[in-house]
């Protein structure tokens, strides 16, 4: 090149913008390439030691490029190695990549690299149409992170292990705008979907939070990739693993998350549902149930009287069912809780009973009917009374003697479990924490009690005849004889004279009778006395 021409071109380079300069540099590079190609053609005739001079045919252009290590052009999407040069402009660095001309690297795409660093770059523009080759370091790193994320997802699908994702939004149906699931991000790089049926609990408040998932499907289809997660399966796996590490008798610390209520059924329809216990979460996703009987020994104390939502408590693991993943806990069996339980029980009972007044009438619900204890489990058990739940939640006792004056009338003749009955508060014992009720004192109940009593008396009397044999049970032994239950609430008297006429042997003979033991008797006499039916019996012949 002549000196004048060089001076002219240099002046143009100095005065033109970068784009213009790049075009001139590209033309100069092309001219140098042409000169090199001419030299290669000459050397190919035998003057270059790298080329086989014995070849009879001319070498192809590709072979000449390979022989003289002429750099091949880079392509879009290719990864190249390069060194950042200490020259550039305000927005770019030059990068030497082994080509005839250097590439451009925008400074916003350099990450933490600086001049002099050697690294790999992604080709984002391959220099066609007289443009510079453009590179990016950060895009290459992002691409590799995405590839790593896909590799991790495929491994998670194969292994079934649990990972975490971030909930980034909800997905709604197009037809009715109902929520169909949530959108989740894996490592902030890949987006997947969790159907509503595979989300544990409510989706409210999940956006922005991290949740455990299992990867059910991961298909890389570019823009239309298919990634499916399950939060429910992950929680089940985590709970299963956590339960496997637990041991019965261990004391753990947890938080009260829910007050449990009894199920709705025909027995409590229309009435407020009672509390059955509380749930305590003591590991993420792992909760146990504390039944009310394991919170307090007092039947009148509700679980919420002792434990509050959000309260941090110590509980003991009393049973673990690994198959159903159910854990039973106890609050009262932890030594540190007993003092607090006693104080809370006393306060709760005083608050409940303090609102009751002797003589007031209330409507209560029959919870259960109690039977008196017997020494002989096989013997007939009489009804002792009923537990009645009052409007304030207090469980009060209704004794059978407060239901009717007639021995023929039992509790089950007047009420059954689940019935709403009108009762009167007989007395309140704040110290003992007890309330006793009366049914027969309520004016509205007297007519019903009398009607039932008259009907039973008429029925029983018509079937009660002297000489009839009855299979009875020894109720109690007294100095003058034995009372025998013969049914219908009647206790007939077997006088000691019917057992033996020898007074010296009467005490010994009576000692032979045991409460609850069966005894066959014959009715010897009946008598009505102030609404009561009195019956006397004698021993059946084989027992005489």
Buried (B, 14 or more C-beta within 10 A) or exposed (E): EEEEEEEEBEEEEEEEEEEEBBBBBBEBEEEEEEEBBEEBEEBBEEEBEEBEEEEEEEBEEEBBBEBBEBEEEBEEEEEBEBBBBEEBEEEBBBBBBBBBBBBBBBEEBBBEBEEEBEBEBBBBBBBEEEBBBBBBBBBBBEBEBBEEBBEBBBEBBEEEEBBEBBBBEBBEEEEEEEEBBBBBBBBEBBBBBBBEEBBBEEBEEBEEEEBBBBBBEBEBEEEEBEBBBBBBBBBBBBBEEBBEEBEEEEBBEBBBEEBBBEEEEEEBEEEEEBBBBBBBBBBEBBBBBBBBEBBBEBEBBBBBBBBEEEEEBBBBBBEBEEEEBEBBBBBBBBEEBEEEBBEBBBEBBEEBBEEBEEEEEBEBBBBEBBEEEBEBEEBBBBBBBBBBBBEEBBBBBBBBEBBBBBBBBBBEBBBEEBEEBEBBBBEBEBEEBBBBBBBBBBEEBEEBBBEBBBEBBEEBBEEBEEEEEBBBBBBEBEEEBBBBBBBBBBBBBBEBEBBBEEEEEBEEEBEEBEBBEEBBBBBBEBEEEEEEBEBBBBBBEEEE
